[in-house]
Every structure is written in structure tokens, then in C-alpha cells.
């Protein structure tokens, strides 16, 4: 019987998806597919962008009995003349071409200075995932109509003159979503209602209407004082102080931001109840938050912290963190960003880095002024934040007491040594339980202890000392070695030290190097005296094993290489000894767990044959080492790290 040939892979195997095909093939990459609300939101957002640009006062959404939805606005109407480069009607390009739209041109003279539309993908996705779509544009006394089915034009563009009394402007889009692309064809009414109501809140003076054709019910929302009314109606608990409301936008002379960029906000602080938190960028709801929310958080924290310092309200021993101020805050935040960068097509999270500074720069001074004008309210807010900080710190102290009451209870996963002679005792901090098992069996029980670590250790460079013991691995390391965390200027009690050598033992690959760096960061930042007094070491397990055949009087041997360089040297020596090319075999250890206890003893644990490097500061003093570590491990140092990589990228060795 003939064997079945595998399918050929050739030039003809590559398929190029054209037009709206990519959307139909992978709809989840472009929109949410649980129900059609998001593809309708794309149309609603376009109508809202017209109002945001000052060209419309009404948005009407109608739910028809045949399952279709129409969105009507009184904006400028989508242009329907020929595109100067594409030689096709603009209205057709908007609905059939990915990455075509009026929102890319953000400069002076652009159609939309501020808009949620960013990728030029929005309504073309709506069209691709709809059975039918009808578009009517009223513009400059003329009416244009275009019909699509399955994303393709089925009734070409027809343009007629408007009636004598027809001064109408705007766009009407009617959509029949295709149920094949969605888990449910039903619209979530509560989400749609919330979306439309929030649009009205964010655009004071603009009326937003929802009409049900079947029941003839009509709901209309129009707000004059939007954010305050909205937040007050939505709160589930009474605020501790009056609502803090404000807005700030850059003028044409601003040195950092474009004219019109800024934010409006309303914040309430409550002692209980579920916080209400809603944020928007150019009217787009950002349910996953983002950098504009980080800016609000930073602005609130800096203002409250400044007020507390000015009035000397902070009790001794209490450290205030941003979460202490933010934990009980409810808010509605509406940011305007000229060129917003979103995470993903559905725009649930803002990623624009400058938005942190943008929002914070308006919120902080406004709240500082407000608190100092209303000192009693400021003190109430300060009390709330300080109480939250004290509760948080008490929780942290409870974690710490696991090792602080009476005799320290050694971690259960520590396999201790028998000797109590600190000069000879060693503890190996081993990556992974399987490697820990080999190390336990291969070690010298008299003087070597093993502490297996699970996964990557926390990056502790910016972790406060009183929060260290919230992490189990770090708690266990500290208890096992018998020394408390301390700073460079402290004089810690080292009399409880249980081992003369603390050895970091991780795989010889990239992940192992990362774990090594995280542990070295922990010791340098929180146990610096152990490095200074020469107690911290790094073990160097081999990456390769070479099995060489017998040669002359020499028997078959096993040799270990630390890295590629040593491997090359071993092979060169074998060639000089007359071993035939390829007669040897090379094994690469994927990890310590692959080594037998005997191999681990022979290569890494045996004091006579192992390689153990002492950790020292080297040529740099403490301050310069600390500055370099901040650059490498600090969360806010991405730009400095990028510069470092660009300067020294050519000298890096990588393990692929």
C-alpha cells in the first residue's frame, strides 16, 4: 500500500489575505466576539468623535425589530467624493479598507484633533462581521447612499440632491451583525445603556437617545454638569469629604503637551462600599485602565502626601504609599490625548507613557490647592489614608512575626547539615525542587545544607524592607541563614549567622542567570553586610559533558565544560591527543535536575573539584555599584537600560 505523502510546502503554500478577509478569518484579533456590542461601539464612537470635534449635538441609536441597529448623528457627514490617491469614493474606503480613516492626521488642519479612532480599523471590522450594512451620508445639501453585504459593496454609491428644505447634515449607519461570528447574537442591554449614558456624561450638552422600535420606548440622556452628577448617582456609599472635581487642559504655549490635551475628573473618597472606577480616553471607555489612571493615582497621592507633610500629620513609623490614598477612591476620569496609544485593537487599556505626567500635572496642584482651602476636609482625608497605611503595615508585621517570636522555626523545605561549625558550614540556594532533590542526595551531609527555591525570586530592588517577608521564598532564606534584612549603613547582628558560605546554585542557562541576578539583588540590597564580610558565593555548574573514548593508555573519561569556550578547549585537547574527530559525544545539561547526585557532587558540590566564585564589589565602590544596580533592576529605568544595551549590545553573549 502506498504511503501518504505529506503536503508540499512551496511558494504556492503562502496565502495572502486581502481586503477584509483577515478580519473574517480571525475576528478575535480585531474585536470582542462574545456579542456584537463592540462592533456597534465602533460606529457609536465615530458619531461621538464628531460631537467631540464640535460638529454634532445629537446621537440616536435605534434597535430595530429585524435585529439590526442604526446609529444616527448630526455631524459633518462622511465625505463621498473620490479619494485623491486611491481614486475610489472616500465613504467606500472607510468601510472596506483596514487602516483607512480620518483620525491619523493629528496635525493642524486634521479632521479630528482628538479622537478615540486610532488604527483606522474600527468600522471596517463592523462591516466585515455584518450580514448587511447601509450607510447614508448627508453633506453639503446632497445625500449619498451605499450598501454592503458580508463586507462587499452590493449597491454602489448613489448621490442625489437633498430636498429644497433639506438642510440635514450627518451620517446614518444601519448594521445587521452576522451571528456566525459571535457566541451570542443578543446585545447586552445593560452594557449598551451604560455606554450611551457615559457618552452623554462625558459630552455635556450633547443628547444621546436609545430607541426600541418594538416597544416604542425612548431613553434620552443629556447632562449639563456631567461627571459630578454621574458619580454621585453611581456611588454605593456616602463620601467622607465632598467630591473633588476639576479639569485642566494645555494651551497653545504649553512646553510639553499639545493644545487641548488634559483631563476632567471627579473623585470621591469613601470608608466602605465597592469603589466606582471609570476612565475614558477621548470618550473611549478604558475598562482595563492604563497610564491616565496612573497619572490620577500619582496626582492624588502627591497632593495628599504634601498636605500631610505640611501639617505634620504622619505618625512616627508610618510610611505612606500611593495605594493608601488610592484604595478608597472612586472616580470618573475623562482624558484627552492627541495621539493615544492603546494596548490592542479593542482599546481597553491606554499605554501612552506621557499620559501619566499629563494627568498628574493637572490633578496634583488642583487637589493641593483644594485641600489647603478646606483644611478640615484635608485632615479627614489624611486620617483615612493614614489608617489604611497602618492596617497595611500591621498586616506586613504579622508576616514578619513568623520568624521573630522566640526561637526561629527553620523552613520545612530546608535540608540542614549536621555540623554547627559555621566556618565550614555551607547552604546552597538551589533553583527548583528536582535539582534540590539531586543536591540533597549528592551533598556532604556533615557540612552542606540545601534550600530549594520555587520559580523566580521576587525582584526586591524597590521593595520596602517591612514588606520583604510577605514573600515566602525571601522569608525562608532569611530564617535559614539566621540574619535579618538590613541596609548598607546599618550594623546588623551577625551572631545568628548559621553558615559561613551562602552559595547561589542555579542552572547554567539564561533562566539560571536571571535567578542568580535576582538573588544577588536581594543580598546586595537587603543583606549587604553578608557580601561585605565575604559570605556570599556563586556556584558554577557545567553546561556540557564530554564523553571521550579510551586513547592509548588513557581510559575512557568524562570531562565537564563550564561554557562554549571551555568545550572548544577540551575538544582541541582531544584532537591533539589523537582522538578521531567525532569519536567523542557531547551532552548539554538542560538543568541541574538532569544531573545525577554523583555528577552534581563531582562538578558543583565537592570542595576539591567545584568552582565557587566569591561575590565582591570589585573595582566599584558601594555608591557606584548601587547606581549601576538601579539602572539594571529599577522599574522606571527602561530608557537607561535601552541605552546600556545599545552601547554594549555587541559584547553580549546569548543562549538560544
Protein Blocks (a to p, Z undefined) as FASTA:
>chain_A
ZZdddddddfklpccdehjlmmmmmmmlmmcckbmklmmmmmmmmmmmmmmnopafbdcd
dddfkopacdddfbeopafbdcfklopafklmmmmpghiafklmmcghiablbafblnlm
mmmmmmmmpfbdcddddeehiacddddeehiafbdcddddddfklccgcddddddddfkl
pfblcdcfklmmmmmmmmmmmmghiacddddfklopacddddfblmlmmmmmmpcbdcfb
dcddddddddfklfkbcehiacdddddddfedjddddddeehiacfkgpjklmmmmmmmm
mmmmmmmmmnopacghiacdfklmmmmpccddddddfbacdehjklpacfbfklmmmmmm
mmmmmmmmmmmmmmmlmmmmmmmmmmmmmmmmmmmmmmmmmmmgojadddfklccdfbfc
fklgccdddehjklmmmmmmmmcfklpccdddehjdddfklgcfklmmmpmklmmmmmmn
opacddfkbccdfklpcbfbdcddddfbfklmmmmmmmmmmmmmmmmmmmmnopaccddd
dfbdcddddehjbccdddddfblmlmmmmmmmmmmnopaehkaccdddfbfklpcfklmm
mmmmmmklmccddddebjadfklmmmmmmmmmpmklmmmmmmmmmmmmmmpccdZZ
